[in-house]
Amino acid sequence: MTTPPFAEPEMPTMKQDDSITRMRFVVELARRLHQYGAAAPRLESAIDSVSARLGLHCDSLSTPTALILSFAKRGQDEDALSEHTQVIRLSPGDVNLRRMCEVDEIADRVIAGTLDIGEGSRLLRAIHRRRDARNRIDTAASYGIAAAAVAAILHSTWADIAVAGIIGILIGAIALASEGRPRLGASFEAISALLATLIATAAGAFLVPLDVKAVVLAALIVLLPGLSLTTAVRELSTQHLASGVARLAGAMMSLLKLAFGTLAATQIGLALHWVPQAVAAPAVPDWAQWVALGFGCLSFAVLFQAARRDYPLVMASAALGYVVAYYGSSAFTPDFGVFLAGLAIGAASNLYARLARRPGALVREPGIILLVPGSVGFRTLSLMFERDVYLGLDMGFTLLAILVALVAGLLFGDLLVAPRRSL
């Protein structure tokens, strides 16, 4: 028997709530979960289970840009036509851990019968209308902190870390400026890659010796769609083919924009005769990567828009994934280290969801952020654009191996600790 994704109370009686009210609640719930970053397998499982608890039969289909919900009365035979079908066109959602937890709590209360269904629908709409109280300066700074942290983890020089951090702040400012501006948002990745490469090349040519490729990679780390690639492969592995293919195409398009922006900036630098100086300074000491890891985890808590009370949990999850992958790679191979990290994060997220009765996404999403192979995909396409086909293919196989290892680890984690909540 499939267990429900939220709380597990007895089925409430529906004396005052008609089927239309219940359907509206389910539709609103699906819309919010999609907007706040729920993947197709978890969203569909949540909707199907919640519908059953509310006395409805719902067939749901989720893709990155659309939701289709078909309702019928429970007890109808399989050949009966649906009573209501809702098709919703949506933009791809971004992970917002704070709002996902709020939606989860409202659904728990409705299922438990402590919150009226109509009031639950109103609260779900209010969550979306409410403006986040996040500080725009903190958000832009988080882009810079994440970039500097990744540069330190890559064992770059202090100059590389400083330049990557400055470029990251600039990209964060552009990201905030693109909100509500569709035309800027459509070209955001390409513009960011173009500016990041130009600034890094100019700084390396006129200010201080830099490893330009490492600086650009670190500066763009937040924009790399590694999480989308991982989600796409996981959806494909669980037979959610429409969503997986669409999400994979979207991730590849983001990588193409980033790679093209970098290539265009490189050609501009060559035309201007900007030649970066050879790196002469030593790399940062080993202890710096662990200090950087702490700051990087804090930046991810901000970028995932977690509630402040969840910052320690989100930071610990991101650190856990990196530490397991680091020591697993040292003891075995890099691919197997990523598998072990995925296994640990998958099991830990399900265990947390069981014990705390809150979304396991609080552990799962930040836990894999430092494992996702977005940087490898970016390097693969960059090499292809530079006509280095053989090295690009080699990097492509590396990307595939990391993706398979990470997804396999997450799936085995679900076997190790069975999930009792869809989110």
Secondary structure as GFF3:
##gff-version 3
##sequence-region A 1 423
A	DSSP	alpha_helix	19	35	.	.	.	ID=ss1
A	DSSP	alpha_helix	40	53	.	.	.	ID=ss2
A	DSSP	beta_strand	56	63	.	.	.	ID=ss3
A	DSSP	beta_strand	66	73	.	.	.	ID=ss4
A	DSSP	beta_strand	84	89	.	.	.	ID=ss5
A	DSSP	alpha_helix	97	112	.	.	.	ID=ss6
A	DSSP	alpha_helix	117	129	.	.	.	ID=ss7
A	DSSP	alpha_helix	136	153	.	.	.	ID=ss8
A	DSSP	alpha_helix	158	178	.	.	.	ID=ss9
A	DSSP	alpha_helix	182	186	.	.	.	ID=ss10
A	DSSP	alpha_helix	188	206	.	.	.	ID=ss11
A	DSSP	alpha_helix	212	219	.	.	.	ID=ss12
A	DSSP	alpha_helix	226	237	.	.	.	ID=ss13
A	DSSP	alpha_helix	241	271	.	.	.	ID=ss14
A	DSSP	alpha_helix	286	303	.	.	.	ID=ss15
A	DSSP	three_ten_helix	308	310	.	.	.	ID=ss16
A	DSSP	alpha_helix	311	331	.	.	.	ID=ss17
A	DSSP	alpha_helix	334	356	.	.	.	ID=ss18
A	DSSP	alpha_helix	361	367	.	.	.	ID=ss19
A	DSSP	alpha_helix	374	385	.	.	.	ID=ss20
A	DSSP	alpha_helix	389	416	.	.	.	ID=ss21
###
